[in-house]
Structure formats: structure tokens, C-alpha cells
Amino acid sequence: MDRASATTDQTAGVPAPAAAGDAARTHRVVFAVMVAIFVIAPLAGVYPVFMMKVMCFALFACAFNLLMGFGGLLSFGHAMFLGGAGYVAAYSAKTWGLTPELAVLLATLCAAALGWLTGVLAIRRQGIYFAMITLALAQMVFFFSLQAPFTGGEDGIQAVPRGRLFGLIDLSQPLAMYGFVLAIFLIGFGLVYRIVNSPFGQVLQAIRENEPRAISLGYDADRFKLRAFILSAALSGAAGGTKAILFQLASLTDVHWNMSGEVVLMTLVGGLGTLFGPVVGAAVVVTMQNYLADIGSWVMVVQGVIFVVCVLLFRRGIVGEIGHFLKKSL
């Protein structure tokens, strides 16, 4: 009976308790290493603003990966959540005088509301139709940001004050700002981890693998996908609001369709459907942009070449290939 039960569990794709425990321990170790790198980096002489930019885009990529990697929904419009939330945070901090934590919170809530609105319109479609609807809605947000009087048009919202965290901590100090960004990234990453490993996350992955079967089991697939879309939008908004406070700027760059393409690139390069892949992918892309800035628009060509190489040679992404190699070795 024991062998039969074990065989049934394996064929059903249910991980054995020992395997699940090993995976959890591995995740804890990798998480500790990741946190150590982010904490030690500025002390080791790495430019703090560079690391903070990596963390903002890593959170953005993790949010996108939650939708695509674990939900199977390819969105070409996630820039509207990043950039839209950036405008909200910048405007509320500069015009209304909100403290940075309230500005980021408001930006997150607005991104979640926008995610609900766009999700209701797009979630009933699948595949390329879903992707095209999200792209069209994102372009509407882009042109609204370009024409609206309070967004500053092509100039954006500049000279955004960083303010004082909780009215006490001056974020104009680099290390204080670094701690603020790191805290938001870790909270966002922890939330993604909890979602993925919750019953909700398991159902979401089941819908990704076989939606008709999940529906036959009684799950409302559209409801689960809409919730995942809203959560992804909210986390993207947290990343966008934090980025606007960090760089004291909200501009059209973050709401442009190019940004939606970049987050797809980050996720695929790092490893689609992996927890730490988007973080690695964001670090790779941001590093590449930083060190190749001197070649101007040729950066896009280099990114394209790297994307093609990764798709052809590392189809699971960097983290996915490493994980697959370790499984084969063990």
C-alpha cells in the first residue's frame, strides 16, 4: 500500500514531504544569501543607487512573474502599473506633502484599483488576445500620462521630495533611503513567496497547467486569475512608487511599452516560474544597461541578442537551468 500511495503521489505531481522540506530549506538558504548580498553591497563599495534600482526592478519582475510564471498570463501592459503608481507617489509627495511611506502605499492601492479595472476587461480572454488587450490599455494610460496637466507631460514630475519616513527618518540620507527600499523589496518578495506557497497559489498553478481540469474540479478560474492580476498590479505599483521616491522623478519612461518588454526580458532571463529568477534577471538587465550606457540605443540591440541566446541555450533561464542541473546531479 505504501508503494502504491507513493507512486500515486508521484504520478499526480504532488511532491513528497521530504522533497518539499528540502526545497523549503534551499529557499531559506538562497533567501539568506540574497539578503546578505543586498545588505553587504553598499558597505563593500557598490553604488547604493545602483543596488536600489536593482531592488525596485526585482520587485517589479517578481510581480510580473507571479502573473505569468505562476498564473500563465502574459501581460504586455505591466508598465502602466509601474509608471502609473510612480506618478501617484510623486504627485502626492510633492503636491500633497505625504510622507514617503504613505505615498508608496497610496501608489500601491491605486495600482491595485487599476489592476482590478483592467483585469475585469481583459481576464476573460486568453493567450495573445489577453496580451493585446493589456497592451492597448497600457497605451491608453501612456497617452493619458502624456496629456494630463498634473503629470508634467514630457518633463514628468521632477524634484520629488524624499521626505521623512514616519516623520522621523530623513530619507535624503543614502543609507536611510537604502534601508527603506530594501524593506519594501523584502516585504514584497515575502508576499510573493507566501502567495505562491499558499492554497491560492497552488490552485493558480493548477489553472496554468490545465484550466479545463481545474474548472471541472469546481474552481472559478476567472476569479483566481483576476485576483492574481490585482496582486501583481499592486506589487508593481509598490515598485513604481518606491522608484519615484528614490529617483525623485516620475516620467513617461516607466509607463512606456518598452518597460513592459523589459520586465518580460528580466523574467525570462532569470527564470520564468522560479522564485529567485526575476531577481537575478533584474540584476542582469540593470547591470547591462548601466555598463553599456555609453553605446546609446545599441543597448536595445545587445539586449535582443542576449534574449535570443537565453531562449535558445537557457530556456529555463539562469536560475531555472541551475536548479535543473542541481536536480540532475543529486
Secondary structure, DSSP 8 states (H G I E B T S, - for coil): -HHHHHHHHHHTT---HHHHHHHHHHHHHHHHHHHHHHHHTGGGT--HHHHHHHHHHHHHHHHHHHHHTTT----S-THHHHHHHHHHHHHHHHTS---HHHHHHHHHHHHHHHHHHHHHHHTTS-HHHHHHHHHHHHHHHHHHHHH-GGGTGGG-EES----EETTTEETTSHHHHHHHHHHHHHHHHHHHHHHHTSHHHHHHHHHHH-HHHHHHTT--HHHHHHHHHHHHHHHHHHHHHHHHHHHTEE-GGGGSHHHHHHHHHHHHHH-TT-SSHHHHHHHHHHHHHHHTGGGTTHHHHHHHHHHHHHHHH-TTHHHHHHHHHHHHH-
